[in-house]
Amino acid sequence: MSVPSTSTTRVAIVGGGPAGLMLSHLLHIAGIESVVLERRARRDIETTHRAGILERDSVRLLVDSGVSDRVLTDGDRHGGIYLRFGGESHHIDFDALTGATVWLYPQTDVFTDLADARDRDGGDVRFGVSDLEVRDVLDTPTVAFTDSDGVAQEITAEIVVGADGSRSICRDLVADRRQYFREYPFAWFGILCEAPKSSPELIYARSDRGFALISQRTESVQRMYFQCDPTTDPSAWSDAQIWEELQTRLAGRDDFSLVEGTVIDKSVLPFRSFVQTPMRHGQLLLAGDAGHTVPPTGAKGLNLALADVRVLAEVLEQALGKNDPDALDTYSDRVLDRVWRAQNFSYWMTTMLHRSADSSDFDERRQLGELATLVASDAGKTYLAEGYTGWPA
């Protein structure tokens, strides 16, 4: 067996998605060296379609930290959303209610901006690695892996950050961990289609047949979803069946109709909520989906990951840059406060708009009553707007 090539760094970041790359970028600004290790090839990540609604502070983080201002030129600013139920649409004006907006900007583009910024700044990002193993997180952490050229490597670091997504290898290294789950009895059937926009802003629709979301991607390609059974096989659905289901769920007395087009991608997205606590063990800290996942209804996943690493960069600058290791003790509680608020918001949005298979007539009428109360109340609409646009950092 060949002897691994060894090296050192201050922070080893396992996971090269938006969370890991943003953390590496923020540490670079603070003068702290890092290495990012990612199993996937860069091209594989850039060609995976991912939706993206960015909160106000997520946009500020990208722009103000010098990653890119492309979100402002290529993204689509949305001042609100539409809630649709009982065959009518109700506009929730975020800008008027809170003075905040969101931006439609695909997660794939966020990744590209961050990867380009790390290239621009000479960042050490290694894509296509394999056989990743993290050891000795209580003392002097070591990350062993095989690089994209097939060479065995070991990196010794002061800190390891697990930003390796929902299939994290790092989370299981946290001793005395508690994990909180909620499995939902439905999924989303998602499509990409070649068509112009059907609405200037997103539509969240509740119907007797279940939930539907009319989202966007570009001027000519749109993303849409409808609630389905988790066992649904997307390949069994024809374009005609998909459009009939979507049109039925959006139908109403205002004669609203979706602009149809060729379906170019379809998939089924399962729903679950997950939180692990604590998010720190020794010299290992977790960030993003490695520590928590939320249903996509509240558009919180990517935004939570960016919020995590904003806090984590501050903590690491204090611990490593100012020789204050006790700062690491504050990380878990600081980020989990926001995580649980986001879990509550996502759960509320999900249960308010989705139909359960065992819903009674009472449940159906109560749900409609909740929606009617919400859209008639400035306080209710403001609560939704504050949660959707993001609580201030």
C-alpha positions in Angstrom: 0.0 0.0 0.0 1.4 3.4 -1.0 2.0 6.0 1.7 -0.5 8.9 1.4 0.7 12.3 0.5 0.3 14.5 3.6 -0.4 18.2 4.1 -1.9 20.6 6.6 -4.5 23.4 6.6 -6.3 25.4 9.2 -9.8 24.4 8.2 -10.7 21.3 6.1 -14.2 21.6 4.6 -15.9 18.4 3.6 -18.5 19.3 0.9 -18.1 21.7 -2.0 -21.7 22.8 -2.5 -22.8 26.4 -1.8 -22.3 26.1 2.0 -18.8 24.7 1.8 -17.7 27.2 -0.9 -19.2 30.2 0.9 -17.5 29.2 4.1 -14.2 28.9 2.3 -14.7 32.3 0.7 -15.5 34.0 4.0 -12.5 32.4 5.7 -10.3 33.7 2.8 -11.6 37.2 3.5 -10.6 36.7 7.2 -7.1 35.5 6.2 -7.8 31.9 7.3 -6.6 29.1 5.0 -8.9 26.3 4.1 -9.2 23.3 1.8 -12.6 22.2 0.3 -13.1 18.5 -0.6 -16.1 17.5 -2.8 -17.0 14.0 -4.1 -18.8 15.2 -7.2 -17.1 16.7 -10.3 -17.7 20.4 -10.7 -19.5 19.8 -14.0 -21.9 17.3 -12.4 -23.0 19.9 -9.9 -23.3 22.7 -12.5 -25.6 20.5 -14.7 -27.9 19.4 -11.9 -31.1 21.6 -12.0 -31.9 23.1 -8.6 -34.4 25.7 -7.9 -33.6 28.7 -5.7 -35.4 31.4 -3.8 -32.9 33.7 -2.0 -33.8 35.7 1.0 -32.8 39.3 1.3 -29.8 38.5 3.5 -28.6 35.7 1.3 -28.4 38.1 -1.6 -26.6 40.6 0.5 -24.1 37.9 1.5 -23.3 37.1 -2.1 -22.9 40.7 -3.2 -21.4 42.3 -0.1 -18.8 39.6 0.4 -17.6 40.0 -3.2 -18.7 36.7 -4.6 -20.6 38.2 -7.5 -23.4 40.7 -8.3 -24.8 38.4 -11.0 -27.8 37.7 -8.8 -28.8 41.4 -9.2 -28.4 41.3 -13.0 -29.4 37.8 -13.9 -31.8 37.0 -11.0 -35.4 37.9 -10.8 -36.6 40.1 -8.0 -39.9 39.1 -6.5 -41.9 41.4 -4.3 -44.3 38.7 -3.1 -46.1 35.4 -3.9 -49.7 34.4 -4.7 -51.7 32.1 -2.4 -54.4 30.4 -4.5 -57.3 28.5 -3.0 -61.0 28.3 -3.7 -60.3 29.1 -7.3 -59.0 32.6 -6.5 -55.5 34.1 -6.2 -54.5 36.4 -3.3 -51.3 38.4 -3.5 -49.0 38.6 -0.5 -47.0 41.8 -1.0 -43.7 41.2 0.9 -42.3 44.6 -0.1 -45.3 46.5 1.2 -45.6 44.4 4.3 -42.0 44.3 5.4 -39.9 46.3 3.0 -38.1 43.1 2.0 -38.1 41.0 -1.2 -36.7 37.7 -2.4 -34.8 36.8 -5.6 -35.4 33.9 -7.9 -31.9 32.7 -8.6 -31.2 29.0 -9.2 -29.0 27.2 -6.6 -26.9 26.0 -9.6 -26.0 29.6 -10.4 -25.1 30.3 -6.7 -22.8 27.3 -6.9 -21.2 28.6 -10.1 -20.7 32.1 -8.7 -19.0 30.7 -5.6 -16.8 28.2 -7.5 -15.7 31.0 -9.9 -14.9 33.2 -6.9 -12.7 30.5 -5.3 -10.9 30.1 -8.6 -10.5 33.8 -8.9 -9.0 34.1 -5.4 -6.8 31.0 -5.7 -8.9 28.9 -3.4 -8.0 25.2 -2.8 -11.1 23.3 -3.9 -10.7 19.7 -4.9 -13.6 18.2 -6.8 -14.0 14.5 -7.7 -12.4 13.0 -4.5 -13.3 9.6 -3.2 -12.9 7.3 -0.1 -13.3 10.2 2.2 -12.7 9.5 5.9 -12.6 11.9 8.8 -10.6 10.9 11.9 -9.6 12.2 15.4 -12.1 15.0 15.6 -11.5 15.4 19.4 -7.9 16.2 19.0 -6.1 16.9 15.7 -8.5 16.1 12.9 -7.3 14.3 9.8 -9.2 13.9 6.5 -8.1 11.0 4.3 -9.2 10.7 0.7 -8.3 9.8 -2.8 -8.0 12.7 -5.2 -9.3 12.9 -8.7 -6.0 11.6 -10.1 -6.2 8.5 -7.9 -3.6 9.6 -5.4 -4.1 8.9 -1.7 -4.0 12.1 0.4 -4.2 13.0 4.1 -4.9 16.6 5.3 -4.4 17.5 9.0 -6.4 20.5 10.1 -7.2 22.5 13.2 -10.9 22.3 12.4 -13.1 20.1 10.2 -16.4 21.4 8.9 -19.0 18.9 7.6 -20.9 20.7 4.9 -21.5 17.4 3.0 -25.2 17.5 2.6 -28.1 15.3 3.6 -26.0 12.1 3.2 -23.3 13.4 5.4 -20.5 11.2 6.7 -19.6 13.8 9.3 -22.8 14.0 11.2 -22.4 10.4 12.6 -19.1 11.5 14.2 -21.0 13.7 16.7 -21.2 11.9 20.0 -24.3 12.1 22.2 -26.2 13.4 19.2 -30.0 13.7 19.1 -31.8 13.5 15.8 -35.3 14.8 15.2 -37.3 13.6 12.2 -40.7 14.2 10.5 -41.6 12.1 7.5 -44.4 13.5 5.4 -46.9 11.2 3.7 -46.5 12.9 0.3 -43.9 14.1 -2.1 -43.7 16.7 -5.0 -43.8 15.7 -8.6 -41.5 18.3 -10.2 -41.1 19.2 -13.8 -39.0 21.5 -15.9 -40.9 22.7 -19.1 -40.1 24.8 -22.1 -42.7 27.6 -21.8 -43.0 31.3 -21.0 -44.0 32.3 -17.5 -47.5 31.8 -16.4 -47.3 34.3 -13.6 -45.0 37.2 -12.6 -44.4 35.6 -9.2 -44.7 32.2 -7.6 -48.1 30.7 -7.0 -48.7 28.4 -4.0 -52.0 26.7 -4.7 -54.2 24.6 -2.5 -56.9 22.5 -4.2 -59.2 19.6 -3.4 -56.7 17.4 -5.3 -53.7 18.6 -3.3 -51.0 21.2 -3.5 -49.3 22.8 -6.6 -46.5 25.3 -6.9 -46.0 27.3 -10.0 -42.4 28.5 -9.9 -40.0 29.8 -12.6 -36.4 29.3 -13.9 -35.9 31.6 -16.9 -38.0 33.5 -19.3 -38.4 30.3 -21.4 -38.0 27.4 -18.9 -40.3 27.0 -15.9 -40.4 24.8 -12.9 -43.7 23.5 -11.5 -44.7 20.9 -8.8 -47.7 19.1 -7.6 -48.3 17.0 -4.5 -48.2 13.3 -5.2 -47.7 9.9 -3.4 -44.0 9.2 -2.6 -44.2 6.0 -4.6 -45.2 7.8 -7.8 -43.2 6.8 -10.8 -42.6 10.0 -12.9 -41.8 8.0 -16.0 -45.4 6.6 -16.0 -46.8 10.1 -16.5 -47.2 11.6 -20.0 -47.0 15.3 -20.7 -50.7 15.4 -21.3 -51.4 13.8 -17.9 -49.1 16.2 -16.1 -50.6 19.3 -17.7 -54.2 18.1 -17.0 -53.3 17.6 -13.3 -51.6 21.0 -13.0 -54.4 22.8 -14.8 -57.0 21.1 -12.7 -55.3 22.2 -9.5 -55.0 25.8 -10.6 -58.5 26.1 -12.2 -60.9 28.7 -10.8 -63.7 31.1 -11.4 -61.2 33.6 -12.8 -60.4 31.3 -15.7 -56.7 31.2 -14.9 -54.7 28.8 -17.1 -51.1 27.8 -17.2 -49.1 28.3 -20.4 -48.1 24.7 -21.4 -45.0 23.5 -23.1 -42.7 20.5 -23.6 -41.7 18.7 -20.4 -37.9 18.4 -20.4 -37.4 16.9 -16.9 -39.5 15.2 -14.3 -38.8 13.8 -10.9 -40.4 13.0 -7.5 -39.0 14.8 -4.4 -39.7 13.2 -1.1 -40.5 15.3 2.0 -38.8 15.2 5.3 -37.8 17.4 8.2 -34.5 16.6 10.1 -32.5 18.3 12.7 -29.4 17.0 14.5 -28.1 18.5 17.7 -25.5 19.5 18.7 -23.9 20.7 15.5 -20.4 20.6 17.0 -18.3 17.9 18.5 -14.7 18.6 19.4 -13.0 20.1 16.4 -15.8 19.1 14.1 -18.7 21.5 13.2 -21.7 20.8 10.9 -23.3 23.2 8.4 -26.3 23.2 6.0 -28.0 19.9 5.1 -25.5 17.9 7.1 -27.2 19.2 10.2 -30.7 19.9 9.1 -33.2 19.6 6.2 -36.6 21.2 5.7 -39.4 20.7 3.3 -39.1 23.0 0.2 -42.4 24.7 0.8 -40.9 27.6 2.8 -37.9 28.0 0.5 -35.5 27.7 3.5 -32.9 25.0 2.6 -30.2 27.0 0.8 -30.9 30.1 2.9 -30.4 28.2 6.1 -27.1 26.8 4.8 -25.8 30.3 4.0 -27.0 31.6 7.3 -25.1 28.7 9.1 -21.8 29.5 7.4 -22.1 33.2 8.0 -22.2 32.5 11.7 -19.6 29.8 11.4 -17.2 32.1 9.6 -17.5 34.6 12.5 -17.0 31.8 15.1 -13.9 30.4 13.3 -12.4 33.9 12.9 -12.8 34.4 16.7 -11.4 30.9 17.5 -8.5 30.8 15.0 -7.8 34.4 14.1 -8.1 35.7 17.7 -7.0 32.6 19.6 -10.4 32.2 21.4 -11.3 28.5 21.1 -14.2 29.0 23.5 -16.0 30.7 20.6 -16.7 27.3 19.1 -19.0 26.6 22.1 -21.4 29.3 20.8 -21.9 27.9 17.3 -24.5 25.2 17.8 -27.0 27.2 19.9 -26.7 30.3 17.6 -27.6 28.4 14.4 -30.1 26.1 15.9 -32.3 29.0 17.0 -32.8 30.0 13.4 -33.1 26.3 12.3 -36.0 25.6 14.5 -37.8 28.8 13.5 -37.3 27.7 9.9 -38.6 24.2 10.7 -41.7 25.8 12.2 -42.3 28.1 9.2 -41.8 25.3 6.7 -44.1 22.9 8.7 -46.7 25.6 8.8 -46.6 26.4 5.1 -46.6 22.7 4.3 -49.6 21.6 6.5 -51.6 24.7 5.5 -51.4 24.0 1.8 -51.1 20.2 1.4 -54.0 17.7 1.5 -53.6 14.6 3.6 -55.0 11.3 2.4 -57.0 10.8 5.6 -58.4 14.4 5.7 -62.0 14.6 7.0 -64.5 17.1 5.8 -63.8 19.1 9.0 -60.1 19.1 8.2 -60.7 20.4 4.7 -63.0 23.2 5.9 -60.6 24.1 8.7 -57.7 24.4 6.3 -59.7 26.7 4.0 -60.7 28.8 7.1 -57.0 29.2 8.0 -56.1 30.4 4.5 -59.1 32.8 4.4 -58.1 34.2 7.8 -54.5 34.6 6.7 -55.2 36.6 3.5 -57.7 38.8 5.3 -55.3 39.7 8.1 -52.4 42.2 7.7 -50.8 40.6 10.8 -51.1 37.1 9.2 -49.7 38.2 5.9 -46.9 40.0 7.6 -45.9 36.9 9.5 -45.8 35.0 6.2 -43.8 37.8 4.6 -41.3 37.9 7.5 -40.7 34.2 7.4 -40.4 33.9 3.7 -38.0 36.8 3.1 -36.0 35.8 6.1 -35.4 36.9 9.7 -32.6 39.5 10.0 -29.2 37.9 10.8 
